[in-house]
Amino acid sequence: MNTGAHIVVKGLVQGVGFRYFVATRASQAGLTGYVRNEWSGDVEIEAEGDRAAIEILLSAVKVGPRSAQVNDVRIEWHDETGTFTRFEIR
């Protein structure tokens, strides 16, 4: 069953390869959407696809790449919009 998720990651998550880390794992899982840095220092992720694949992505995001320090991950589930054709870094 396909669904969507809006995810905000807080902590030391900018300047450590976090967006590339997320994009690689999301693409490998067949998810669509995007990842981008926010002015606040957070990283925002919009992911759509199989719920199990999104949950696997969430597990990876909670750890992040080696240089990152994830303090909090917030997620809001929503219906899939179908507006994305791939997963991209913005």
C-alpha positions as CSV (number, residue, x, y, z in Angstrom):
1,M,0.0,0.0,0.0
2,N,1.4,3.4,-1.0
3,T,1.4,6.4,1.2
4,G,3.3,9.6,1.9
5,A,5.3,11.0,4.7
6,H,6.6,14.4,5.7
7,I,9.7,14.1,7.8
8,V,11.7,16.7,9.7
9,V,15.1,15.7,11.1
10,K,16.7,17.8,13.8
11,G,20.2,17.9,15.1
12,L,23.6,18.2,13.4
13,V,22.2,17.3,10.0
14,Q,23.5,19.9,7.6
15,G,27.1,19.9,6.1
16,V,27.5,16.2,6.9
17,G,26.2,14.6,3.7
18,F,22.8,14.0,5.1
19,R,20.8,14.9,2.0
20,Y,23.0,12.6,-0.2
21,F,22.6,9.8,2.4
22,V,18.8,10.2,2.4
23,A,18.5,10.5,-1.4
24,T,20.6,7.4,-2.0
25,R,18.6,5.2,0.4
26,A,15.2,6.6,-0.8
27,S,16.1,5.9,-4.4
28,Q,17.3,2.4,-3.6
29,A,14.0,1.8,-1.9
30,G,12.0,3.0,-4.9
31,L,10.6,6.0,-3.2
32,T,9.8,9.3,-4.8
33,G,10.0,12.8,-3.3
34,Y,12.7,15.1,-2.1
35,V,15.1,16.1,0.7
36,R,16.2,19.6,1.4
37,N,17.9,21.8,4.0
38,E,15.8,24.2,6.0
39,W,16.9,27.6,7.1
40,S,16.4,26.5,10.7
41,G,19.2,23.9,10.4
42,D,16.8,21.0,10.0
43,V,16.4,18.6,7.1
44,E,13.0,18.2,5.5
45,I,12.1,15.0,3.7
46,E,9.0,14.3,1.6
47,A,8.7,10.7,0.6
48,E,6.1,8.7,-1.2
49,G,5.8,5.0,-2.0
50,D,5.4,1.7,-0.2
51,R,4.9,2.3,3.6
52,A,7.3,-0.5,4.5
53,A,10.0,1.2,2.4
54,I,9.4,4.5,4.0
55,E,9.7,2.9,7.4
56,I,13.0,1.4,6.4
57,L,14.1,4.9,5.3
58,L,13.0,6.2,8.7
59,S,15.2,3.7,10.5
60,A,18.2,4.9,8.5
61,V,17.4,8.6,9.0
62,K,17.2,8.1,12.8
63,V,20.9,7.2,12.6
64,G,22.1,9.2,9.6
65,P,25.6,9.2,8.1
66,R,28.6,8.9,10.4
67,S,29.2,12.6,10.8
68,A,25.6,13.5,11.7
69,Q,24.0,13.7,15.1
70,V,20.3,13.2,14.9
71,N,18.4,14.5,17.9
72,D,14.8,14.2,16.8
73,V,12.8,12.9,13.9
74,R,9.2,14.0,13.4
75,I,6.9,12.4,10.9
76,E,3.4,13.1,9.6
77,W,1.8,10.4,7.4
78,H,-0.5,11.4,4.6
79,D,-2.0,10.1,1.4
80,E,0.2,9.7,-1.6
81,T,-0.1,12.7,-3.9
82,G,1.6,11.1,-7.0
83,T,3.3,14.4,-7.9
84,F,6.8,13.1,-7.8
85,T,8.5,11.0,-10.5
86,R,11.8,10.4,-8.7
87,F,13.6,11.2,-5.5
88,E,15.7,14.4,-5.6
89,I,17.9,16.7,-3.6
90,R,16.7,20.2,-3.5
